[in-house]
Amino acid sequence: MTDWISRWESNRIGWHAEQVNRHLVQYYDRFDLSAEGTIFVPLCGKSNDMRFLLEKDLKVIGVEMSNIAIEQFFSENHLDYIVSDVDKFTLYEGARIKLYCGDFFDLKVKHLENVRAIYDRASLIALNEDLRQKYAKHLSDIIEFDARILLLTLFYPQHQKSGPPFAVSKEEVGQLFNGSFDIQELHCIEDIENEPMFQNLGVDFVEKAVYLLQKVRM
Ligand SMILES: C[S@@+](CC[C@H](N)C(=O)[O-])C[C@H]1O[C@@H](n2cnc3c(N)ncnc32)[C@H](O)[C@@H]1O
């Protein structure tokens, strides 16, 4: 936990992308959200994908442990906000966006009012194996039935590089969300040629996958 805080303090945020994620652009329609629908972005950092979602007229709820990330998101996007204390969180609230500063595992159903969709890019794969299990269980517990998750993962030979980002296989996605979710793989390609950091470490391949999960009643 403190490692993430120190990364933000020293600006070691190599995962942060200036461009909107192309898979989000490609598969955004699969959320099946009407305008003004609410989407949850767990472990949101200062992701520019949230700006894309706001531009689609959606409401965004995020959670992020670093106040630096949240304050940079608002300042870099020239958005006004107010700050308040809500339960264990500091809440940063702007027009159609609420970012909870605190621990994802402290979020409760009441913080995710009207959430119908979840966007996970570099969130599940930011966590080690134990935390991934805890994350999938907690996420499942706090979202409503029928909610859809767009989940982006990476898979590579884990022994050739330590995480984060961690390698998460299709089998693991199945195990993590098994029982509570309908799971559909939308996309999976080998893409080492666009991953110079992995190439430099001698990693043999990097598979990028996109899944659409839907919480179902069992
Ligand atoms: C790899 S970054 C990804 C950020 C964002 N999803 C993106 O695509 O840019 C992971 C983020 O999760 C945050 N984080 C890690 N564990 C967390 C937790 N338990 N609760 C809230 N935020 C957390 C870190 O501070 C970091 O900003």
The ligand as a Tripos MOL2 file, in Angstrom:
@<TRIPOS>MOLECULE
LIG
   27    29     1     0     0
SMALL
NO_CHARGES

@<TRIPOS>ATOM
      1 C1         -1.2980    0.6180  -11.8410 C.3       1 LIG1
      2 S1         -2.1760    1.9830  -11.2120 S.3       1 LIG1
      3 C2         -3.5310    2.0740  -12.3650 C.3       1 LIG1
      4 C3         -4.3170    3.3510  -12.2830 C.3       1 LIG1
      5 C4         -5.4410    3.4820  -13.3220 C.3       1 LIG1
      6 N1         -6.3740    2.3670  -13.2780 N.3       1 LIG1
      7 C5         -4.8990    3.6850  -14.6980 C.2       1 LIG1
      8 O1         -5.2660    2.9380  -15.6020 O.co2     1 LIG1
      9 O2         -4.0960    4.6180  -14.8940 O.co2     1 LIG1
     10 C6         -2.9210    1.3300   -9.7420 C.3       1 LIG1
     11 C7         -3.4930    2.4180   -8.8470 C.3       1 LIG1
     12 O3         -4.1940    1.8060   -7.7770 O.3       1 LIG1
     13 C8         -4.0010    2.5490   -6.6000 C.3       1 LIG1
     14 N2         -4.2630    1.5990   -5.5050 N.ar      1 LIG1
     15 C9         -3.5760    0.4610   -5.2200 C.ar      1 LIG1
     16 N3         -4.1600   -0.2060   -4.2080 N.ar      1 LIG1
     17 C10        -5.2640    0.5180   -3.8410 C.ar      1 LIG1
     18 C11        -6.2760    0.3480   -2.8480 C.ar      1 LIG1
     19 N4         -6.2860   -0.7250   -2.0280 N.pl3     1 LIG1
     20 N5         -7.2340    1.2760   -2.7550 N.ar      1 LIG1
     21 C12        -7.2510    2.3700   -3.5730 C.ar      1 LIG1
     22 N6         -6.3030    2.5860   -4.5340 N.ar      1 LIG1
     23 C13        -5.3170    1.6680   -4.6680 C.ar      1 LIG1
     24 C14        -2.5630    3.0490   -6.7110 C.3       1 LIG1
     25 O4         -2.3120    4.1980   -5.9340 O.3       1 LIG1
     26 C15        -2.4530    3.3310   -8.2060 C.3       1 LIG1
     27 O5         -2.7710    4.6660   -8.5130 O.3       1 LIG1
@<TRIPOS>BOND
     1     1     2 1
     2     2     3 1
     3     2    10 1
     4     3     4 1
     5     4     5 1
     6     5     6 1
     7     5     7 1
     8     7     8 2
     9     7     9 1
    10    10    11 1
    11    11    12 1
    12    11    26 1
    13    12    13 1
    14    13    14 1
    15    13    24 1
    16    14    15 ar
    17    14    23 ar
    18    15    16 ar
    19    16    17 ar
    20    17    18 ar
    21    17    23 ar
    22    18    19 1
    23    18    20 ar
    24    20    21 ar
    25    21    22 ar
    26    22    23 ar
    27    24    25 1
    28    24    26 1
    29    26    27 1
@<TRIPOS>SUBSTRUCTURE
     1 LIG1         1 GROUP 0 **** ****
